[in-house]
């Protein structure tokens, strides 16, 4: 599914019936606005993405439809989310590289 995200305009990740989420980072890496179901609350990555304004919680199928329609009609919001996603991913890669370098120093 991660290859499909590059063709999307937004992504509903999951978390409606269970707290399990898949492919969260792939959608964000592609700069997509993301939404999660209510069971995603109190999960570290969704909460962080919500705080950054990249993601939001939706509770019903109607909420998903309204969220998607709002994105279609609000291109400045989509551009802001794209930029925030790219910035988040850049910081994540930088952090991962620092951790790798630190560990590699002990090998």
C-alpha positions as CSV (number, residue, x, y, z in Angstrom):
1,X,0.0,0.0,0.0
2,X,2.9,2.4,0.6
3,X,3.4,2.7,-3.2
4,X,-0.2,3.8,-3.7
5,X,0.1,6.8,-1.3
6,X,2.1,8.8,-3.9
7,X,-1.1,8.9,-6.0
8,X,-3.4,9.9,-3.2
9,X,-4.6,13.3,-2.0
10,X,-5.3,12.2,1.6
11,X,-5.2,8.9,3.6
12,X,-7.5,7.4,6.3
13,X,-5.1,5.2,8.2
14,X,-7.4,3.2,10.5
15,X,-8.0,2.9,14.2
16,X,-11.8,2.8,14.0
17,X,-12.4,-0.6,15.6
18,X,-8.9,-1.4,17.0
19,X,-6.0,0.7,18.0
20,X,-3.7,-1.0,15.5
21,X,-2.4,1.2,12.8
22,X,-0.5,0.4,9.6
23,X,1.4,2.5,7.1
24,X,1.2,5.7,9.2
25,X,4.7,6.9,8.3
26,X,4.4,6.1,4.6
27,X,1.4,8.4,4.1
28,X,3.2,11.2,6.0
29,X,6.4,10.6,4.0
30,X,4.3,11.3,0.9
31,X,3.0,14.6,2.4
32,X,-0.6,13.4,2.7
33,X,-3.1,14.8,5.1
34,X,-4.0,11.8,7.3
35,X,-7.0,10.9,9.4
36,X,-7.4,8.3,12.1
37,X,-10.3,6.6,13.7
38,X,-11.2,7.3,17.4
39,X,-9.3,4.2,18.6
40,X,-6.0,5.8,17.5
41,X,-6.1,8.3,20.4
42,X,-3.2,8.1,22.9
43,X,-0.9,6.5,20.3
44,X,2.4,8.3,20.1
45,X,2.7,9.0,16.3
46,X,-0.9,9.9,15.6
47,X,-1.0,12.2,18.6
48,X,2.2,13.9,17.4
49,X,0.9,14.3,13.8
50,X,-2.4,15.7,15.2
51,X,-0.4,18.2,17.2
52,X,1.5,19.2,14.1
53,X,-1.8,19.8,12.2
54,X,-0.9,17.0,9.7
55,X,-3.6,14.6,10.9
56,X,-6.9,14.5,12.7
57,X,-9.3,12.1,14.4
58,X,-12.6,11.2,12.6
59,X,-15.3,9.3,14.3
60,X,-17.8,8.3,11.5
61,X,-17.8,7.6,7.8
62,X,-19.6,10.9,7.4
63,X,-16.7,12.7,9.2
64,X,-14.3,11.1,6.8
65,X,-16.3,12.4,3.9
66,X,-16.5,15.9,5.4
67,X,-12.8,15.9,6.1
68,X,-11.9,14.9,2.5
69,X,-14.3,17.5,1.0
70,X,-12.8,20.2,3.3
71,X,-9.3,19.3,1.9
72,X,-10.5,19.4,-1.7
73,X,-11.8,23.0,-1.2
74,X,-8.9,24.3,0.9
75,X,-5.7,24.0,-1.1
76,X,-3.8,26.4,1.3
77,X,-4.5,23.9,4.1
78,X,-3.3,21.0,2.0
79,X,-0.1,22.9,1.0
80,X,0.6,23.7,4.7
81,X,0.1,20.0,5.6
82,X,2.4,18.9,2.8
83,X,5.1,21.3,4.1
84,X,4.6,20.2,7.7
85,X,4.9,16.5,6.6
86,X,8.1,17.1,4.7
87,X,9.5,19.1,7.6
88,X,8.6,16.3,10.1
89,X,10.1,13.6,7.9
90,X,13.3,15.6,7.5
91,X,13.7,15.9,11.2
92,X,12.9,12.2,11.6
93,X,15.6,11.2,9.1
94,X,18.1,13.5,10.8
95,X,17.3,12.0,14.2
96,X,17.5,8.4,12.9
97,X,20.9,9.2,11.4
98,X,22.2,10.6,14.7
99,X,21.1,7.5,16.5
100,X,22.7,5.3,13.8
101,X,26.0,7.3,14.1
102,X,26.0,7.0,17.9
103,X,25.4,3.2,17.8
104,X,27.9,2.8,15.0
105,X,30.6,4.5,17.1
106,X,30.4,1.6,19.5
107,X,30.6,-1.2,17.0
